[in-house]
């Protein structure tokens, strides 16, 4: 019975690690997506300014 308890603890520990890692990746992806959106807006604004200056 003692071996099953340790097996349960090991599986629980692994699943907690996987869950935490997944959350971390999700947060990092959200951060990268936010930075990409800001970069895209900056590029769009600079492109509009370039078109206005060419007139």
C-alpha positions in Angstrom: 0.0 0.0 0.0 2.9 2.3 0.7 4.2 2.0 -2.8 0.9 3.1 -4.3 0.9 6.2 -2.1 4.3 7.2 -3.5 3.2 6.5 -7.0 0.2 8.8 -6.4 2.5 11.5 -5.1 4.8 11.2 -8.1 1.9 11.4 -10.6 0.4 14.3 -8.7 3.8 16.1 -8.7 4.3 15.6 -12.4 0.8 16.8 -13.2 1.3 19.9 -11.1 4.6 20.6 -13.0 2.9 20.1 -16.3 0.0 22.4 -15.3 2.4 25.1 -14.1 4.5 24.9 -17.2 1.4 25.2 -19.4 0.3 28.3 -17.5 3.7 29.8 -17.8 3.8 29.2 -21.5 0.4 30.8 -21.9 1.5 33.9 -20.1 4.6 34.2 -22.2 2.6 33.8 -25.4 0.2 36.5 -24.2 3.2 38.8 -23.5 4.8 38.1 -26.9 1.4 38.7 -28.7 1.0 42.0 -26.9 4.5 43.1 -28.0 3.7 42.0 -31.6 0.5 44.1 -31.6 2.4 47.1 -30.4 5.1 46.6 -33.0 2.5 46.2 -35.8 0.8 49.5 -34.7 4.1 51.2 -34.7 4.9 50.0 -38.2 1.5 51.0 -39.5 1.9 54.5 -38.0 5.3 54.9 -39.5 4.0 53.7 -42.9 1.2 56.3 -42.8 3.7 59.0 -41.9 5.9 58.0 -44.9 2.9 58.2 -47.3 2.0 61.6 -46.0 5.5 62.9 -46.3 5.7 61.6 -49.9 2.8 63.9 -51.0 
